[in-house]
Amino acid sequence: MLYFSVRKPGSAWSGPNKERVERLRREGRMAPAGEAVIAAAVLDGSWSRLDEVENLVVPADLERAFDEFPGSRVNWDAFPRSARRGILEWVVRARTAATREKRLRQTAELAARNERANQWRPKG
């Protein structure tokens, strides 16, 4: 079972969601309202916001942060794909430049210690 709801304006579109859109279009089941939401997403950039994340493209500012912490890039490359993707999305979703910078630095600093940033840990 798959739950569908109205998307919030500006919410990023993941690869699986885009694949569903293409399937619905092929099947002739995409409604005009859905096409309007997609058109708005293309205009505001949310349609493609996660493309590089899903392709595990390391942004230039993260590369620079890796340069500051020896061993961080080697450890980063050894992290599982799912962990790298999650961290990259966390960085991309930062709302302010200051938050992004903080996340970049934390990612590189922890990677140098072979630890993953933005990982859920149980309380207690």
Biopython code that builds the backbone (N, CA, C, O; Angstrom):
import numpy as np
from Bio.PDB.StructureBuilder import StructureBuilder

atoms = [
    (1, "MET", "N", (0.851, -1.163, 0.000)),
    (1, "MET", "CA", (0.000, 0.000, 0.000)),
    (1, "MET", "C", (0.900, 1.230, 0.000)),
    (1, "MET", "O", (1.926, 1.265, 0.679)),
    (2, "LEU", "N", (0.507, 2.221, -0.759)),
    (2, "LEU", "CA", (1.263, 3.450, -0.861)),
    (2, "LEU", "C", (0.321, 4.607, -0.575)),
    (2, "LEU", "O", (-0.748, 4.714, -1.175)),
    (3, "TYR", "N", (0.732, 5.483, 0.357)),
    (3, "TYR", "CA", (-0.094, 6.616, 0.744)),
    (3, "TYR", "C", (0.313, 7.845, -0.063)),
    (3, "TYR", "O", (1.498, 8.167, -0.140)),
    (4, "PHE", "N", (-0.635, 8.519, -0.653)),
    (4, "PHE", "CA", (-0.384, 9.753, -1.392)),
    (4, "PHE", "C", (-1.046, 10.903, -0.659)),
    (4, "PHE", "O", (-2.160, 10.770, -0.152)),
    (5, "SER", "N", (-0.361, 12.022, -0.605)),
    (5, "SER", "CA", (-0.941, 13.220, -0.006)),
    (5, "SER", "C", (-0.459, 14.428, -0.796)),
    (5, "SER", "O", (0.418, 14.319, -1.654)),
    (6, "VAL", "N", (-1.033, 15.558, -0.499)),
    (6, "VAL", "CA", (-0.634, 16.792, -1.151)),
    (6, "VAL", "C", (0.794, 17.118, -0.715)),
    (6, "VAL", "O", (1.127, 17.034, 0.467)),
    (7, "ARG", "N", (1.625, 17.485, -1.672)),
    (7, "ARG", "CA", (3.017, 17.835, -1.360)),
    (7, "ARG", "C", (3.083, 19.264, -0.845)),
    (7, "ARG", "O", (2.309, 20.127, -1.260)),
    (8, "LYS", "N", (4.006, 19.496, 0.054)),
    (8, "LYS", "CA", (4.250, 20.859, 0.513)),
    (8, "LYS", "C", (5.038, 21.588, -0.577)),
    (8, "LYS", "O", (5.925, 21.001, -1.196)),
    (9, "PRO", "N", (4.724, 22.842, -0.811)),
    (9, "PRO", "CA", (5.487, 23.602, -1.811)),
    (9, "PRO", "C", (6.971, 23.624, -1.451)),
    (9, "PRO", "O", (7.336, 23.876, -0.302)),
    (10, "GLY", "N", (7.808, 23.362, -2.427)),
    (10, "GLY", "CA", (9.247, 23.393, -2.198)),
    (10, "GLY", "C", (9.844, 22.090, -1.708)),
    (10, "GLY", "O", (11.062, 21.988, -1.562)),
    (11, "SER", "N", (8.999, 21.072, -1.447)),
    (11, "SER", "CA", (9.555, 19.802, -0.988)),
    (11, "SER", "C", (10.281, 19.124, -2.139)),
    (11, "SER", "O", (9.808, 19.130, -3.276)),
    (12, "ALA", "N", (11.435, 18.538, -1.834)),
    (12, "ALA", "CA", (12.284, 17.934, -2.862)),
    (12, "ALA", "C", (11.683, 16.626, -3.368)),
    (12, "ALA", "O", (11.049, 15.885, -2.617)),
    (13, "TRP", "N", (11.896, 16.359, -4.648)),
    (13, "TRP", "CA", (11.374, 15.154, -5.298)),
    (13, "TRP", "C", (12.486, 14.124, -5.410)),
    (13, "TRP", "O", (13.523, 14.387, -6.020)),
    (14, "SER", "N", (12.273, 12.954, -4.822)),
    (14, "SER", "CA", (13.268, 11.885, -4.889)),
    (14, "SER", "C", (13.108, 11.104, -6.187)),
    (14, "SER", "O", (12.099, 11.220, -6.882)),
    (15, "GLY", "N", (14.116, 10.314, -6.496)),
    (15, "GLY", "CA", (14.089, 9.485, -7.694)),
    (15, "GLY", "C", (12.876, 8.574, -7.774)),
    (15, "GLY", "O", (12.220, 8.533, -8.815)),
    (16, "PRO", "N", (12.548, 7.833, -6.702)),
    (16, "PRO", "CA", (11.368, 6.959, -6.770)),
    (16, "PRO", "C", (10.071, 7.726, -7.043)),
    (16, "PRO", "O", (9.202, 7.230, -7.759)),
    (17, "ASN", "N", (9.932, 8.931, -6.479)),
    (17, "ASN", "CA", (8.737, 9.729, -6.753)),
    (17, "ASN", "C", (8.696, 10.145, -8.217)),
    (17, "ASN", "O", (7.634, 10.121, -8.839)),
    (18, "LYS", "N", (9.838, 10.523, -8.767)),
    (18, "LYS", "CA", (9.891, 10.921, -10.173)),
    (18, "LYS", "C", (9.594, 9.731, -11.090)),
    (18, "LYS", "O", (8.971, 9.892, -12.139)),
    (19, "GLU", "N", (10.041, 8.543, -10.691)),
    (19, "GLU", "CA", (9.742, 7.342, -11.478)),
    (19, "GLU", "C", (8.233, 7.064, -11.473)),
    (19, "GLU", "O", (7.669, 6.660, -12.490)),
    (20, "ARG", "N", (7.589, 7.281, -10.329)),
    (20, "ARG", "CA", (6.128, 7.102, -10.267)),
    (20, "ARG", "C", (5.425, 8.078, -11.195)),
    (20, "ARG", "O", (4.458, 7.719, -11.866)),
    (21, "VAL", "N", (5.911, 9.314, -11.233)),
    (21, "VAL", "CA", (5.333, 10.320, -12.114)),
    (21, "VAL", "C", (5.437, 9.847, -13.567)),
    (21, "VAL", "O", (4.466, 9.919, -14.321)),
    (22, "GLU", "N", (6.603, 9.372, -13.948)),
    (22, "GLU", "CA", (6.794, 8.920, -15.335)),
    (22, "GLU", "C", (5.884, 7.732, -15.659)),
    (22, "GLU", "O", (5.326, 7.651, -16.754)),
    (23, "ARG", "N", (5.741, 6.820, -14.707)),
    (23, "ARG", "CA", (4.855, 5.671, -14.925)),
    (23, "ARG", "C", (3.401, 6.129, -15.089)),
    (23, "ARG", "O", (2.690, 5.653, -15.974)),
    (24, "LEU", "N", (2.972, 7.050, -14.234)),
    (24, "LEU", "CA", (1.605, 7.574, -14.336)),
    (24, "LEU", "C", (1.392, 8.291, -15.664)),
    (24, "LEU", "O", (0.326, 8.178, -16.268)),
    (25, "ARG", "N", (2.387, 9.016, -16.113)),
    (25, "ARG", "CA", (2.275, 9.689, -17.416)),
    (25, "ARG", "C", (2.140, 8.660, -18.548)),
    (25, "ARG", "O", (1.291, 8.800, -19.428)),
    (26, "ARG", "N", (2.985, 7.632, -18.509)),
    (26, "ARG", "CA", (2.925, 6.598, -19.551)),
    (26, "ARG", "C", (1.562, 5.917, -19.588)),
    (26, "ARG", "O", (1.044, 5.576, -20.651)),
    (27, "GLU", "N", (0.997, 5.729, -18.402)),
    (27, "GLU", "CA", (-0.294, 5.050, -18.293)),
    (27, "GLU", "C", (-1.469, 6.001, -18.521)),
    (27, "GLU", "O", (-2.622, 5.571, -18.503)),
    (28, "GLY", "N", (-1.191, 7.277, -18.733)),
    (28, "GLY", "CA", (-2.248, 8.255, -18.953)),
    (28, "GLY", "C", (-3.057, 8.566, -17.706)),
    (28, "GLY", "O", (-4.213, 8.979, -17.792)),
    (29, "ARG", "N", (-2.441, 8.364, -16.543)),
    (29, "ARG", "CA", (-3.163, 8.555, -15.287)),
    (29, "ARG", "C", (-2.748, 9.810, -14.529)),
    (29, "ARG", "O", (-3.215, 10.036, -13.412)),
    (30, "MET", "N", (-1.876, 10.633, -15.119)),
    (30, "MET", "CA", (-1.456, 11.852, -14.438)),
    (30, "MET", "C", (-2.530, 12.916, -14.634)),
    (30, "MET", "O", (-2.896, 13.239, -15.763)),
    (31, "ALA", "N", (-3.023, 13.449, -13.541)),
    (31, "ALA", "CA", (-4.088, 14.452, -13.574)),
    (31, "ALA", "C", (-3.492, 15.841, -13.834)),
    (31, "ALA", "O", (-2.319, 16.072, -13.543)),
    (32, "PRO", "N", (-4.272, 16.742, -14.367)),
    (32, "PRO", "CA", (-3.792, 18.116, -14.587)),
    (32, "PRO", "C", (-3.272, 18.773, -13.298)),
    (32, "PRO", "O", (-2.294, 19.519, -13.334)),
    (33, "ALA", "N", (-3.911, 18.502, -12.187)),
    (33, "ALA", "CA", (-3.447, 19.087, -10.916)),
    (33, "ALA", "C", (-2.043, 18.585, -10.584)),
    (33, "ALA", "O", (-1.210, 19.346, -10.092)),
    (34, "GLY", "N", (-1.785, 17.322, -10.850)),
    (34, "GLY", "CA", (-0.453, 16.763, -10.618)),
    (34, "GLY", "C", (0.578, 17.397, -11.524)),
    (34, "GLY", "O", (1.683, 17.719, -11.088)),
    (35, "GLU", "N", (0.219, 17.578, -12.789)),
    (35, "GLU", "CA", (1.132, 18.227, -13.736)),
    (35, "GLU", "C", (1.433, 19.650, -13.301)),
    (35, "GLU", "O", (2.556, 20.121, -13.478)),
    (36, "ALA", "N", (0.461, 20.341, -12.740)),
    (36, "ALA", "CA", (0.674, 21.715, -12.272)),
    (36, "ALA", "C", (1.660, 21.743, -11.105)),
    (36, "ALA", "O", (2.506, 22.634, -11.025)),
    (37, "VAL", "N", (1.550, 20.773, -10.207)),
    (37, "VAL", "CA", (2.476, 20.703, -9.066)),
    (37, "VAL", "C", (3.891, 20.427, -9.569)),
    (37, "VAL", "O", (4.855, 21.010, -9.072)),
    (38, "ILE", "N", (4.012, 19.545, -10.546)),
    (38, "ILE", "CA", (5.330, 19.224, -11.102)),
    (38, "ILE", "C", (5.921, 20.439, -11.801)),
    (38, "ILE", "O", (7.106, 20.731, -11.645)),
    (39, "ALA", "N", (5.099, 21.151, -12.573)),
    (39, "ALA", "CA", (5.582, 22.354, -13.251)),
    (39, "ALA", "C", (6.102, 23.375, -12.237)),
    (39, "ALA", "O", (7.129, 24.012, -12.468)),
    (40, "ALA", "N", (5.403, 23.527, -11.131)),
    (40, "ALA", "CA", (5.845, 24.454, -10.081)),
    (40, "ALA", "C", (7.155, 23.972, -9.461)),
    (40, "ALA", "O", (8.033, 24.777, -9.148)),
    (41, "ALA", "N", (7.283, 22.666, -9.287)),
    (41, "ALA", "CA", (8.511, 22.104, -8.713)),
    (41, "ALA", "C", (9.704, 22.315, -9.640)),
    (41, "ALA", "O", (10.815, 22.581, -9.180)),
    (42, "VAL", "N", (9.474, 22.198, -10.934)),
    (42, "VAL", "CA", (10.547, 22.454, -11.898)),
    (42, "VAL", "C", (10.978, 23.917, -11.808)),
    (42, "VAL", "O", (12.170, 24.220, -11.835)),
    (43, "LEU", "N", (10.018, 24.807, -11.703)),
    (43, "LEU", "CA", (10.329, 26.242, -11.627)),
    (43, "LEU", "C", (11.078, 26.622, -10.361)),
    (43, "LEU", "O", (12.000, 27.436, -10.406)),
    (44, "ASP", "N", (10.687, 26.035, -9.224)),
    (44, "ASP", "CA", (11.342, 26.428, -7.969)),
    (44, "ASP", "C", (12.596, 25.606, -7.644)),
    (44, "ASP", "O", (13.258, 25.855, -6.637)),
    (45, "GLY", "N", (12.918, 24.628, -8.497)),
    (45, "GLY", "CA", (14.136, 23.844, -8.307)),
    (45, "GLY", "C", (13.983, 22.604, -7.457)),
    (45, "GLY", "O", (14.917, 21.810, -7.353)),
    (46, "SER", "N", (12.822, 22.419, -6.843)),
    (46, "SER", "CA", (12.652, 21.258, -5.964)),
    (46, "SER", "C", (12.580, 19.945, -6.749)),
    (46, "SER", "O", (12.824, 18.877, -6.187)),
    (47, "TRP", "N", (12.244, 20.016, -8.051)),
    (47, "TRP", "CA", (12.183, 18.811, -8.887)),
    (47, "TRP", "C", (13.567, 18.172, -9.022)),
    (47, "TRP", "O", (13.677, 16.946, -9.040)),
    (48, "SER", "N", (14.610, 18.973, -9.114)),
    (48, "SER", "CA", (15.955, 18.446, -9.346)),
    (48, "SER", "C", (16.893, 18.583, -8.149)),
    (48, "SER", "O", (18.073, 18.249, -8.253)),
    (49, "ARG", "N", (16.394, 19.064, -7.026)),
    (49, "ARG", "CA", (17.238, 19.330, -5.855)),
    (49, "ARG", "C", (18.034, 18.112, -5.394)),
    (49, "ARG", "O", (19.167, 18.256, -4.935)),
    (50, "LEU", "N", (17.459, 16.917, -5.510)),
    (50, "LEU", "CA", (18.130, 15.721, -5.002)),
    (50, "LEU", "C", (18.855, 14.919, -6.082)),
    (50, "LEU", "O", (19.397, 13.854, -5.787)),
    (51, "ASP", "N", (18.876, 15.398, -7.308)),
    (51, "ASP", "CA", (19.514, 14.637, -8.389)),
    (51, "ASP", "C", (20.972, 14.317, -8.088)),
    (51, "ASP", "O", (21.390, 13.165, -8.206)),
    (52, "GLU", "N", (21.742, 15.313, -7.705)),
    (52, "GLU", "CA", (23.154, 15.067, -7.411)),
    (52, "GLU", "C", (23.334, 14.237, -6.143)),
    (52, "GLU", "O", (24.265, 13.438, -6.048)),
    (53, "VAL", "N", (22.456, 14.424, -5.182)),
    (53, "VAL", "CA", (22.507, 13.615, -3.962)),
    (53, "VAL", "C", (22.337, 12.142, -4.311)),
    (53, "VAL", "O", (23.099, 11.294, -3.844)),
    (54, "GLU", "N", (21.347, 11.846, -5.123)),
    (54, "GLU", "CA", (21.078, 10.453, -5.481)),
    (54, "GLU", "C", (22.194, 9.838, -6.311)),
    (54, "GLU", "O", (22.360, 8.619, -6.329)),
    (55, "ASN", "N", (22.963, 10.686, -7.004)),
    (55, "ASN", "CA", (24.118, 10.215, -7.760)),
    (55, "ASN", "C", (25.406, 10.279, -6.948)),
    (55, "ASN", "O", (26.492, 10.040, -7.475)),
    (56, "LEU", "N", (25.280, 10.605, -5.657)),
    (56, "LEU", "CA", (26.388, 10.701, -4.706)),
    (56, "LEU", "C", (27.474, 11.683, -5.148)),
    (56, "LEU", "O", (28.661, 11.450, -4.921)),
    (57, "VAL", "N", (27.062, 12.767, -5.773)),
    (57, "VAL", "CA", (28.006, 13.815, -6.166)),
    (57, "VAL", "C", (28.378, 14.614, -4.919)),
    (57, "VAL", "O", (27.515, 15.179, -4.247)),
    (58, "VAL", "N", (29.664, 14.648, -4.626)),
    (58, "VAL", "CA", (30.146, 15.405, -3.468)),
    (58, "VAL", "C", (30.318, 16.859, -3.906)),
    (58, "VAL", "O", (31.104, 17.145, -4.809)),
    (59, "PRO", "N", (29.581, 17.788, -3.263)),
    (59, "PRO", "CA", (29.701, 19.196, -3.658)),
    (59, "PRO", "C", (31.094, 19.751, -3.363)),
    (59, "PRO", "O", (31.806, 19.258, -2.488)),
    (60, "ALA", "N", (31.458, 20.774, -4.102)),
    (60, "ALA", "CA", (32.796, 21.371, -3.978)),
    (60, "ALA", "C", (33.080, 21.849, -2.559)),
    (60, "ALA", "O", (34.206, 21.719, -2.079)),
    (61, "ASP", "N", (32.069, 22.403, -1.880)),
    (61, "ASP", "CA", (32.327, 22.895, -0.519)),
    (61, "ASP", "C", (32.586, 21.745, 0.453)),
    (61, "ASP", "O", (33.317, 21.921, 1.427)),
    (62, "LEU", "N", (32.003, 20.576, 0.208)),
    (62, "LEU", "CA", (32.306, 19.416, 1.052)),
    (62, "LEU", "C", (33.704, 18.896, 0.726)),
    (62, "LEU", "O", (34.427, 18.474, 1.628)),
    (63, "GLU", "N", (34.090, 18.920, -0.532)),
    (63, "GLU", "CA", (35.462, 18.530, -0.907)),
    (63, "GLU", "C", (36.467, 19.407, -0.163)),
    (63, "GLU", "O", (37.466, 18.909, 0.355)),
    (64, "ARG", "N", (36.203, 20.704, -0.110)),
    (64, "ARG", "CA", (37.109, 21.617, 0.607)),
    (64, "ARG", "C", (37.152, 21.278, 2.092)),
    (64, "ARG", "O", (38.214, 21.343, 2.711)),
    (65, "ALA", "N", (36.012, 20.919, 2.666)),
    (65, "ALA", "CA", (35.980, 20.539, 4.086)),
    (65, "ALA", "C", (36.780, 19.256, 4.306)),
    (65, "ALA", "O", (37.478, 19.125, 5.311)),
    (66, "PHE", "N", (36.683, 18.310, 3.369)),
    (66, "PHE", "CA", (37.482, 17.085, 3.477)),
    (66, "PHE", "C", (38.978, 17.415, 3.473)),
    (66, "PHE", "O", (39.757, 16.763, 4.170)),
    (67, "ASP", "N", (39.380, 18.419, 2.696)),
    (67, "ASP", "CA", (40.792, 18.808, 2.620)),
    (67, "ASP", "C", (41.323, 19.272, 3.968)),
    (67, "ASP", "O", (42.517, 19.150, 4.241)),
    (68, "GLU", "N", (40.442, 19.805, 4.814)),
    (68, "GLU", "CA", (40.861, 20.301, 6.125)),
    (68, "GLU", "C", (41.082, 19.185, 7.144)),
    (68, "GLU", "O", (41.759, 19.388, 8.152)),
    (69, "PHE", "N", (40.516, 18.020, 6.886)),
    (69, "PHE", "CA", (40.581, 16.926, 7.865)),
    (69, "PHE", "C", (41.196, 15.695, 7.215)),
    (69, "PHE", "O", (40.524, 14.985, 6.467)),
    (70, "PRO", "N", (42.485, 15.434, 7.499)),
    (70, "PRO", "CA", (43.171, 14.300, 6.886)),
    (70, "PRO", "C", (42.430, 12.970, 7.132)),
    (70, "PRO", "O", (41.987, 12.673, 8.241)),
    (71, "GLY", "N", (42.320, 12.206, 6.070)),
    (71, "GLY", "CA", (41.684, 10.894, 6.155)),
    (71, "GLY", "C", (40.176, 10.918, 5.991)),
    (71, "GLY", "O", (39.550, 9.867, 5.848)),
    (72, "SER", "N", (39.588, 12.104, 6.011)),
    (72, "SER", "CA", (38.127, 12.168, 5.968)),
    (72, "SER", "C", (37.577, 11.653, 4.636)),
    (72, "SER", "O", (36.567, 10.949, 4.616)),
    (73, "ARG", "N", (38.222, 11.993, 3.544)),
    (73, "ARG", "CA", (37.703, 11.555, 2.229)),
    (73, "ARG", "C", (37.821, 10.043, 2.065)),
    (73, "ARG", "O", (36.917, 9.409, 1.521)),
    (74, "VAL", "N", (38.903, 9.471, 2.519)),
    (74, "VAL", "CA", (39.079, 8.015, 2.420)),
    (74, "VAL", "C", (37.991, 7.312, 3.218)),
    (74, "VAL", "O", (37.387, 6.355, 2.734)),
    (75, "ASN", "N", (37.736, 7.778, 4.433)),
    (75, "ASN", "CA", (36.688, 7.173, 5.255)),
    (75, "ASN", "C", (35.316, 7.399, 4.633)),
    (75, "ASN", "O", (34.485, 6.491, 4.616)),
    (76, "TRP", "N", (35.072, 8.609, 4.120)),
    (76, "TRP", "CA", (33.795, 8.924, 3.471)),
    (76, "TRP", "C", (33.526, 7.924, 2.344)),
    (76, "TRP", "O", (32.427, 7.379, 2.234)),
    (77, "ASP", "N", (34.529, 7.693, 1.521)),
    (77, "ASP", "CA", (34.364, 6.789, 0.384)),
    (77, "ASP", "C", (34.061, 5.359, 0.819)),
    (77, "ASP", "O", (33.469, 4.591, 0.060)),
    (78, "ALA", "N", (34.462, 4.999, 2.037)),
    (78, "ALA", "CA", (34.215, 3.656, 2.542)),
    (78, "ALA", "C", (32.843, 3.510, 3.208)),
    (78, "ALA", "O", (32.394, 2.391, 3.456)),
    (79, "PHE", "N", (32.177, 4.631, 3.499)),
    (79, "PHE", "CA", (30.844, 4.561, 4.091)),
    (79, "PHE", "C", (29.892, 3.899, 3.094)),
    (79, "PHE", "O", (30.080, 4.015, 1.883)),
    (80, "PRO", "N", (28.876, 3.208, 3.600)),
    (80, "PRO", "CA", (27.885, 2.626, 2.691)),
    (80, "PRO", "C", (27.183, 3.716, 1.875)),
    (80, "PRO", "O", (27.048, 4.856, 2.321)),
    (81, "ARG", "N", (26.748, 3.347, 0.695)),
    (81, "ARG", "CA", (26.051, 4.277, -0.193)),
    (81, "ARG", "C", (24.879, 4.960, 0.527)),
    (81, "ARG", "O", (24.686, 6.168, 0.390)),
    (82, "SER", "N", (24.107, 4.195, 1.286)),
    (82, "SER", "CA", (22.926, 4.751, 1.956)),
    (82, "SER", "C", (23.321, 5.821, 2.975)),
    (82, "SER", "O", (22.620, 6.821, 3.124)),
    (83, "ALA", "N", (24.429, 5.617, 3.669)),
    (83, "ALA", "CA", (24.882, 6.604, 4.649)),
    (83, "ALA", "C", (25.343, 7.875, 3.956)),
    (83, "ALA", "O", (25.005, 8.977, 4.388)),
    (84, "ARG", "N", (26.117, 7.729, 2.877)),
    (84, "ARG", "CA", (26.580, 8.915, 2.147)),
    (84, "ARG", "C", (25.400, 9.683, 1.571)),
    (84, "ARG", "O", (25.380, 10.913, 1.624)),
    (85, "ARG", "N", (24.422, 8.978, 1.024)),
    (85, "ARG", "CA", (23.261, 9.636, 0.447)),
    (85, "ARG", "C", (22.500, 10.420, 1.528)),
    (85, "ARG", "O", (22.107, 11.565, 1.307)),
    (86, "GLY", "N", (22.300, 9.802, 2.682)),
    (86, "GLY", "CA", (21.591, 10.460, 3.771)),
    (86, "GLY", "C", (22.303, 11.723, 4.251)),
    (86, "GLY", "O", (21.664, 12.737, 4.532)),
    (87, "ILE", "N", (23.611, 11.650, 4.341)),
    (87, "ILE", "CA", (24.380, 12.810, 4.790)),
    (87, "ILE", "C", (24.332, 13.914, 3.733)),
    (87, "ILE", "O", (24.158, 15.086, 4.067)),
    (88, "LEU", "N", (24.484, 13.545, 2.471)),
    (88, "LEU", "CA", (24.422, 14.549, 1.405)),
    (88, "LEU", "C", (23.061, 15.240, 1.370)),
    (88, "LEU", "O", (22.976, 16.451, 1.168)),
    (89, "GLU", "N", (22.008, 14.469, 1.567)),
    (89, "GLU", "CA", (20.670, 15.086, 1.588)),
    (89, "GLU", "C", (20.543, 16.041, 2.765)),
    (89, "GLU", "O", (19.980, 17.127, 2.631)),
    (90, "TRP", "N", (21.059, 15.641, 3.902)),
    (90, "TRP", "CA", (21.032, 16.485, 5.100)),
    (90, "TRP", "C", (21.749, 17.808, 4.831)),
    (90, "TRP", "O", (21.286, 18.867, 5.255)),
    (91, "VAL", "N", (22.870, 17.745, 4.133)),
    (91, "VAL", "CA", (23.621, 18.955, 3.787)),
    (91, "VAL", "C", (22.819, 19.814, 2.808)),
    (91, "VAL", "O", (22.703, 21.024, 2.998)),
    (92, "VAL", "N", (22.272, 19.203, 1.776)),
    (92, "VAL", "CA", (21.526, 19.939, 0.744)),
    (92, "VAL", "C", (20.282, 20.597, 1.321)),
    (92, "VAL", "O", (19.895, 21.676, 0.873)),
    (93, "ARG", "N", (19.661, 19.982, 2.289)),
    (93, "ARG", "CA", (18.421, 20.518, 2.853)),
    (93, "ARG", "C", (18.631, 21.628, 3.881)),
    (93, "ARG", "O", (17.662, 22.148, 4.436)),
    (94, "ALA", "N", (19.864, 21.989, 4.136)),
    (94, "ALA", "CA", (20.125, 23.093, 5.066)),
    (94, "ALA", "C", (19.441, 24.347, 4.541)),
    (94, "ALA", "O", (19.540, 24.662, 3.355)),
    (95, "ARG", "N", (18.753, 25.058, 5.412)),
    (95, "ARG", "CA", (17.990, 26.233, 4.990)),
    (95, "ARG", "C", (18.816, 27.506, 4.913)),
    (95, "ARG", "O", (18.459, 28.443, 4.199)),
    (96, "THR", "N", (19.914, 27.540, 5.645)),
    (96, "THR", "CA", (20.750, 28.740, 5.619)),
    (96, "THR", "C", (22.189, 28.354, 5.284)),
    (96, "THR", "O", (22.597, 27.205, 5.452)),
    (97, "ALA", "N", (22.939, 29.332, 4.810)),
    (97, "ALA", "CA", (24.350, 29.093, 4.486)),
    (97, "ALA", "C", (25.126, 28.700, 5.743)),
    (97, "ALA", "O", (26.019, 27.853, 5.689)),
    (98, "ALA", "N", (24.786, 29.311, 6.861)),
    (98, "ALA", "CA", (25.484, 28.998, 8.115)),
    (98, "ALA", "C", (25.234, 27.547, 8.537)),
    (98, "ALA", "O", (26.144, 26.853, 8.990)),
    (99, "THR", "N", (23.999, 27.111, 8.381)),
    (99, "THR", "CA", (23.679, 25.724, 8.737)),
    (99, "THR", "C", (24.394, 24.766, 7.807)),
    (99, "THR", "O", (24.934, 23.754, 8.254)),
    (100, "ARG", "N", (24.405, 25.070, 6.522)),
    (100, "ARG", "CA", (25.105, 24.214, 5.560)),
    (100, "ARG", "C", (26.584, 24.117, 5.927)),
    (100, "ARG", "O", (27.148, 23.023, 5.939)),
    (101, "GLU", "N", (27.214, 25.251, 6.224)),
    (101, "GLU", "CA", (28.625, 25.264, 6.581)),
    (101, "GLU", "C", (28.890, 24.412, 7.821)),
    (101, "GLU", "O", (29.871, 23.670, 7.878)),
    (102, "LYS", "N", (28.011, 24.525, 8.805)),
    (102, "LYS", "CA", (28.149, 23.737, 10.031)),
    (102, "LYS", "C", (28.052, 22.240, 9.717)),
    (102, "LYS", "O", (28.818, 21.437, 10.249)),
    (103, "ARG", "N", (27.112, 21.878, 8.859)),
    (103, "ARG", "CA", (26.929, 20.467, 8.495)),
    (103, "ARG", "C", (28.103, 19.936, 7.683)),
    (103, "ARG", "O", (28.516, 18.789, 7.856)),
    (104, "LEU", "N", (28.639, 20.768, 6.800)),
    (104, "LEU", "CA", (29.808, 20.356, 6.017)),
    (104, "LEU", "C", (30.990, 20.068, 6.931)),
    (104, "LEU", "O", (31.659, 19.042, 6.810)),
    (105, "ARG", "N", (31.227, 20.992, 7.839)),
    (105, "ARG", "CA", (32.363, 20.837, 8.757)),
    (105, "ARG", "C", (32.180, 19.602, 9.643)),
    (105, "ARG", "O", (33.121, 18.836, 9.852)),
    (106, "GLN", "N", (30.974, 19.419, 10.158)),
    (106, "GLN", "CA", (30.704, 18.260, 11.009)),
    (106, "GLN", "C", (30.882, 16.959, 10.223)),
    (106, "GLN", "O", (31.427, 15.985, 10.743)),
    (107, "THR", "N", (30.430, 16.948, 8.991)),
    (107, "THR", "CA", (30.565, 15.755, 8.153)),
    (107, "THR", "C", (32.032, 15.390, 7.967)),
    (107, "THR", "O", (32.416, 14.234, 8.142)),
    (108, "ALA", "N", (32.849, 16.376, 7.613)),
    (108, "ALA", "CA", (34.274, 16.116, 7.377)),
    (108, "ALA", "C", (35.005, 15.750, 8.660)),
    (108, "ALA", "O", (35.831, 14.837, 8.681)),
    (109, "GLU", "N", (34.691, 16.468, 9.722)),
    (109, "GLU", "CA", (35.365, 16.211, 11.000)),
    (109, "GLU", "C", (35.060, 14.799, 11.508)),
    (109, "GLU", "O", (35.961, 14.084, 11.946)),
    (110, "LEU", "N", (33.810, 14.409, 11.446)),
    (110, "LEU", "CA", (33.444, 13.066, 11.891)),
    (110, "LEU", "C", (33.996, 11.995, 10.953)),
    (110, "LEU", "O", (34.431, 10.938, 11.408)),
    (111, "ALA", "N", (33.982, 12.263, 9.649)),
    (111, "ALA", "CA", (34.526, 11.292, 8.697)),
    (111, "ALA", "C", (36.003, 11.038, 8.967)),
    (111, "ALA", "O", (36.476, 9.914, 8.795)),
    (112, "ALA", "N", (36.737, 12.063, 9.386)),
    (112, "ALA", "CA", (38.153, 11.886, 9.716)),
    (112, "ALA", "C", (38.330, 10.900, 10.859)),
    (112, "ALA", "O", (39.362, 10.236, 10.957)),
    (113, "ARG", "N", (37.323, 10.802, 11.726)),
    (113, "ARG", "CA", (37.344, 9.851, 12.849)),
    (113, "ARG", "C", (36.616, 8.556, 12.482)),
    (113, "ARG", "O", (36.387, 7.696, 13.332)),
    (114, "ASN", "N", (36.254, 8.432, 11.194)),
    (114, "ASN", "CA", (35.512, 7.272, 10.678)),
    (114, "ASN", "C", (34.144, 7.138, 11.329)),
    (114, "ASN", "O", (33.668, 6.033, 11.593)),
    (115, "GLU", "N", (33.519, 8.289, 11.582)),
    (115, "GLU", "CA", (32.168, 8.330, 12.121)),
    (115, "GLU", "C", (31.269, 9.033, 11.117)),
    (115, "GLU", "O", (31.712, 9.915, 10.383)),
    (116, "ARG", "N", (30.022, 8.641, 11.092)),
    (116, "ARG", "CA", (29.065, 9.225, 10.152)),
    (116, "ARG", "C", (28.279, 10.351, 10.810)),
    (116, "ARG", "O", (27.814, 10.218, 11.942)),
    (117, "ALA", "N", (28.138, 11.444, 10.101)),
    (117, "ALA", "CA", (27.341, 12.565, 10.593)),
    (117, "ALA", "C", (25.858, 12.254, 10.428)),
    (117, "ALA", "O", (25.469, 11.416, 9.615)),
    (118, "ASN", "N", (25.048, 12.942, 11.209)),
    (118, "ASN", "CA", (23.587, 12.861, 11.087)),
    (118, "ASN", "C", (23.054, 11.432, 11.177)),
    (118, "ASN", "O", (22.174, 11.037, 10.412)),
    (119, "GLN", "N", (23.593, 10.674, 12.109)),
    (119, "GLN", "CA", (23.130, 9.305, 12.288)),
    (119, "GLN", "C", (22.249, 9.213, 13.524)),
    (119, "GLN", "O", (22.556, 9.774, 14.576)),
    (120, "TRP", "N", (21.156, 8.496, 13.370)),
    (120, "TRP", "CA", (20.253, 8.291, 14.486)),
    (120, "TRP", "C", (20.922, 7.390, 15.519)),
    (120, "TRP", "O", (21.532, 6.373, 15.189)),
    (121, "ARG", "N", (20.787, 7.791, 16.757)),
    (121, "ARG", "CA", (21.316, 6.970, 17.847)),
    (121, "ARG", "C", (20.233, 6.856, 18.908)),
    (121, "ARG", "O", (19.582, 7.845, 19.242)),
    (122, "PRO", "N", (20.037, 5.658, 19.436)),
    (122, "PRO", "CA", (18.990, 5.507, 20.450)),
    (122, "PRO", "C", (19.350, 6.298, 21.702)),
    (122, "PRO", "O", (20.522, 6.462, 22.041)),
    (123, "LYS", "N", (18.304, 6.786, 22.382)),
    (123, "LYS", "CA", (18.513, 7.537, 23.624)),
    (123, "LYS", "C", (18.838, 6.571, 24.749)),
    (123, "LYS", "O", (18.364, 5.435, 24.787)),
    (124, "GLY", "N", (19.661, 7.059, 25.658)),
    (124, "GLY", "CA", (19.903, 6.333, 26.879)),
    (124, "GLY", "C", (21.054, 5.479, 26.836)),
    (124, "GLY", "O", (21.361, 4.808, 27.820)),
]
sb = StructureBuilder()
sb.init_structure("model")
sb.init_model(0)
sb.init_chain("A")
sb.init_seg("    ")
for serial, (resi, resn, name, xyz) in enumerate(atoms, 1):
    if name == "N":
        sb.init_residue(resn, " ", resi, " ")
    sb.init_atom(name, np.array(xyz, "f"), 0.0, 1.0, " ", f" {name:<3s}", serial, name[0])
structure = sb.get_structure()
